[in-house]
Structure formats: structure tokens, C-alpha cells
Amino acid sequence: MPTEKQSRELDSTRHQLLSKVAWLYYIDEHTQAEIADKLGISRVTINRLIKEARETGVVEIKVHSDFSDAFELGQRLSNKFNLRDAVVTPMADSDEALNAVIAQAAAEVLMQRLKEGLTIGVGIGRTLSQIPDFFHPVAAVPCRFIGLTGGLDFRQTGVPHSFNTLARLASATNGEAVYIPAPSYVAYASVKNALLSEQTVIHSLELAAACEIAIFSIGTADYSALLYQFNQISEKDLEDMHRNLAIGDVLGRFFNQDGQELDLDLNQRIIGLGLEELKKIPLKILVAGGKHKREALQVAVSHQFCDILVTDAVSAAWLLE
């Protein structure tokens, strides 16, 4: 068994080795193979020594960037909610400006994942309608963009028709835009059932369910809801939601604190993908921020509605609390 002096000498020798390997790798920019050859040590051992140098503090890596805090928040969100990624944007002076900032980040996320032949499902909302303003792929990668619900016509209220969003995204990739030829909500469940017997509606819903990527937002279950403001849902619908403790909606489907789609009359009258169908899509990108949406957002990320989250810094910090 080594004496205390021998242990100190061993520690010192080990520290010198770690320091030398770290210097050669990080400062002199030698490859691991070159260091292995220089020191007469196997490449596998060099790899382990570099890792040990980081873990023991011999090497300290810092990223100097204005976005470091956002990167850290994103990584913590990913770890807490088991996400593939979380993109955190700065706050803005107004809801309108925040929507634009989040839309820009969402456009970047989408552009990074484009591959020829992809079918990408797109939801409806203020922020989503701004994504085409920032969606400029470097090269044309033909993709199909399809609505995830029936179309809502918001042209009179300043939010573009959903087909406008789909068409602009498709144009930027030399791709194709497809929409579900039906309203989002109909007056009666019987009307919905009749429309679901139409072959064009059936085909478009099958395409939506089979898409590889879905990008969508989240809504509230109160008077601030976009659907309420634009007369897509009524006072009676709101009362029904409140009785059933609705937290928010995804794709127009309202859910509770447990992330379960509620048995509401409203949910029986919507044409589009259900929450369970959405969860089966391989890559789901949720784009939302702002104070009003935080509780619904917390439920959505906690119950695996998405794989990637794009949100603002204040909402990210709130979710982590």
C-alpha cells in the first residue's frame, strides 16, 4: 500500500499527465491519434484522460455568448421534461413582438430538420402564421405541408387563413400545400360525421396523421383564447370548459390538468387530428410563449405532447420552478 508521500506523488504525476494531454488537445490542437503517438499511449486511454481532465476541473470549458443563459434554460427544460430539444428566446416588449421572436426561432428549428419528401403538419395560430416570414431555406428541399385541422378563415381579423401559411411554407421549399377541406368546428356532431364520410376529407386526414413532423401551438381555455375572440367558440362552450376544468387546447382539442382530452361537445364538433393521433407523430414541435399560456404549456410538456419546445425565457424559467 503506498505511503501518504507516495500517494501525493502519484496524484501529482497523474495531474501532470492530465494537464499535458489537455494542453496538447485543447491548446496545441493535436488530434487524439497524434497525442497517442507522441506519448506512447493508446488512443482509447487518451480519450479517457481528456474526459477525466474535464471532470476533475483540469480543463474548464466556457462558452462566451449573449445566448448562454438561453442555452442553459433550454438544456434544463430538456432534462426536466425529457425533450429532444428546447429552444428559448428572449422576452419582448409586447405580445406581438414576442410572437414574432418565437416564430423566428420556430422557423430556424424547422429549417434545420428539412429533408426532401417530408410531410409536415401545421397547426393554426397567430405565432404559427408568422413562421413563413422567417422561413428561408438555403436550398429548395421539396416537402409537403398539410393542415392538422380544418381551416379557419381569420382574414377579417388580421390572422392569415391557414392555407396562406401552408402555401407560403410550401413555396419556400418548392413543395406542396394541402389542407383539410372542412371547417375546424361545425355546428353539430352529425355534420362532422357527414363530412368525415367524404373521400377528400378522409384522404387529407390520413395524410395529416401520417406526417413525419408536426408544428403547432397551444391555446387557453378562457376569454383570452384565440378561438373565442374570433367567434369559433361561444360563451356556452366556455362555460362547458370551465365546468370540466379545461386547462387549454392543442389543435382545438381541449384537455384537463392530467393532459386528457375532455369529453366536451366542442371536442366532438372539431375536424382534425385528436391528441392521441398527434402523439404518434415522430417529431412534434410545440411553439408557444407568454404569460397566459404557461399553465397549459406546463401540462403539455409534462404529458409528452411534444418532443421539441420553442418558448420564451420567462416561460421557460416558470416551467422550471
N, C-alpha and C positions, 0 to 999 in steps of 0.2 A: 504494500500500500504506500503511495507516495507521501512524503512529508509535506508540511504546510508550505515550506520554501519551494519544494519541487512542484507543488500544485500551482503556486504563483507563477513559477517559471513556465509551466505548461500553458497556463492561461495567457501569459504574455506572448508566448510563441504562437498560440492559436490566434490571438488578436493581431499579431503581425502578419500572419498568413492571410487572414480575412481582409486586412487593410490593403495588402499588396494586390490580392485578387480584385478587390473592389476598385482600386486605383487604375489597374490595367484595363478593367472592363468599362468603368464609367468615365474616367478622365482621359486615358490614352486611347480609348475606343477600340481596343482589340476584341476580336471575336472570342467566344469561349474555346473554340478549337485552337486558336493561336495561343491563348493563355495556357491551355493544357499542354501544348507542345513546349512552350517556354519553360514551364515549371516542372515538367515531367509528371504531371498528374492527369488522371483520366478526365475526359470531358464531363462525365456524369458527376464526378466529385467537384469540378469547377462550378457546375450548375448549383450543386448543394451549398457550396461555400458562398456563392453570390446571394442565394436565398437567406442563408444564415447571417450574412453581413447586414441585410435589410432588417431581419427580425431582431437582431441584437443591438441595433442602433449604430453600428459602424457606418452604415450608409443611411442617410435621411433624404428622402425624395420629396421635394415640394414643387407644386405646380403654381406658378405665378400667373394669375389670370383674374380679370374682373368677374369671371363666371365661376370661380372656385366654390363660392358659397352655394350657388345653384346646383353645381355638380354634386356637392356633398348632400344637399337635401334630396336630390334625385336618387342617389345611391341608398340613402337611408329609407326612402319610400319603397324602393325596390326590395330591400331586405325585409322590411316590416310586413309588406303585403304580398311578398313572393311574386313580384312583377318581373317581366323580362327587362323592362327599362322604365324609367320615369324621367320626363323632361320638364324642368322647372324654369319658368320665365320670370322676368322682373315684374313688379307691380306697375300700374299705370295710373294716370290722373283721373280717369273716368272709365265707366263700364265699356264704352265704345272703344276707347283706346286699348283697354285690356283685351277685348275680343280680338282686335287686330294683332296684338302681340302674340296671343295664344294661337291664332290662326296661322301666323307666320312660322311658329315653332312646329305646328302640326304639319304644315306643308313640307318642311325640311325632313321630318320623320318619314313622311310618305315617300318623298323623292329618294331617300336613302334605300328604300325597300322595293323599288320598282324592278320588275322583271318582265320581259316580253311574254304576253299571253295571260297575265294575271287578270282575274276578275276581282274588282274592288267594290265592295258595298259601301254606300254613303248615306248617312242619316240626314236629318233636316235640322236647321237651327241657324241662329244669327252668326255664330262663330264659324260654323262649317261653310256657310255661304261666302265667307271671305277667304277661304283657303285658296281658291283659284287666283286671287290677286297676288299670291306669293309662290304659286306653283309653276316653276320654270325649269323642268328637267334639262340637263346639259345635252342629252341626246334623246331622240324620239324612241320610246320603248312602247310599242302598241299594247294598250291594256283596255279592258272593258270596265266601264264604271256603271254601276247599277244602283238604283234607289233601294233602300231597305224597307221602306213603307210606301204606301200610296202617296201621290204628290199633293202638296199643299200649295195653293196659289196665294203668296203674300205680296204680290207686286204692288198692290194699292197701299201697303203699309211699310214699304221700304226694304223688305226682305225678299231677295230674288226667288222666283219659282225654283223648286228643287231641280227641275230639268235644266235650268240655266247653269246651275252648279255642276251637274253631271256633264253637260255639253262642253263647258269650258275646261274641265279636267281632262276629258277625252281628247279634246282638240290639242292640248299641250303635249299629248303622247302619241298623236296620230292614231288614236284608238277609237273606241265605240262607246256611245252613251245609250243606256237602256233604262227605261223607267216602268214602274208598275202602273198600268193604265186604269187607275181607280183612285178615288179619294182616299185620304188617310182614314177619316171617320165617316161612317154612314149613319142614317137615322135609326135603323133597326137591324138587329142581328139577322133577320130574314133577308134583308137587302145584301148584307155581306155574304151570306150563303149563296145567294143567286150569282153574285159577281165571282165567287170562288169556283163556280162551275164553268166559267168562261175560259176557253183554252189559252187565250193570250195572257190572262191574269195568272193562270196556273203555271204557264211556262216562265213568266218573269219571276214569280215567287220561287220557283225551283232554281233558277239562276242565282237569285239572291242568297238562298240557303246554301248554295254550293260555292260561294265566293271564298277566295283564299285570305283576303284581308277585309275587315270591316272597320270603318272610321265613323264615329258617331259622338253625340254629346249626351247631356243629361238635363232633365228638366225638374222643376219644383212642383209641389202639389199644393200651391196656394195662389193668391191673386197675382203674384209676380210671374206666373207661368206664361211662357210664350203662347201656348195653346189657348189659354184663357183670354189673353189680351187680344188675340186675333180671332176670337169667337169660334174656335174649333171645339171648345168645351164650355158648358153652361154653368150657371150658379148651382143648378141641381146636381151636376156632375161633381162640382167642388164639394158640396155637402156630402155626397156619397163617399167621396175620397176621405174626407175628414172623419166620417163615422167609422171607416175601415182602416184608419191610421196610416194612410198613404204617406210615404216619405218623398217620393219623386217618380220620374218616369225615364225610361230608356226606350227609344223607338216608339214613343207614345203609349208604352205599356207601364202602368203604374204598379209600384211594388211597395212592400212594407219594410219595417226595420230589419226583418230577417232575410231580406232580398228575395222574397217570394212574390210572384205575380199575383195580384189581388183578383178576386172573383167579382169584379165590378161590371156593371152594364157597359161602361165606357170601354173596358178591355175586350168586351165581346163584340164591339162595333168597329174595331180598327182592322185595317187590311195591311198586313206586313208581317215581318218575322216576329215570332214570340221570343221571350227571354231564353228559353232552353235551346231554341234553334240558334240564337245568337252565340251562346256559349260554345257551340260546336264548331264555330268558325276558327280556323287555325291561328290567326293573328287578329286580335281585337284592340283597336286604338281608341281610347276614350279621351275626348278633348273637352275640357270644361274648367272654369275657374270663377272666382267671385264669391262674395260672402253668402249670397242666397242659396248657392248650390252645395255648400260644404257638407251638410248632413246627408244629402242624397249621395254625394260623392263618396263619403265615408262608407256608406252601405255598399255601394257599387264595387269599390276596390276590396272591401272585406269579403265579399261574396263572389270574387273571381269573375266579374262581368267583363274585365279587360285584362290584356297582357301588357299593354303599354299605356301609361298615363301621361297626358300633357296638361299641366296646370300652372297656376301662378305661385310665387314664393310664399305669400301669406297663407294661402290654402294648404300648401304643402306642409308648412310649419304647424298649422292647426291639425292636420291629419296625423302628424307625428306625436302630438300631445295626447 
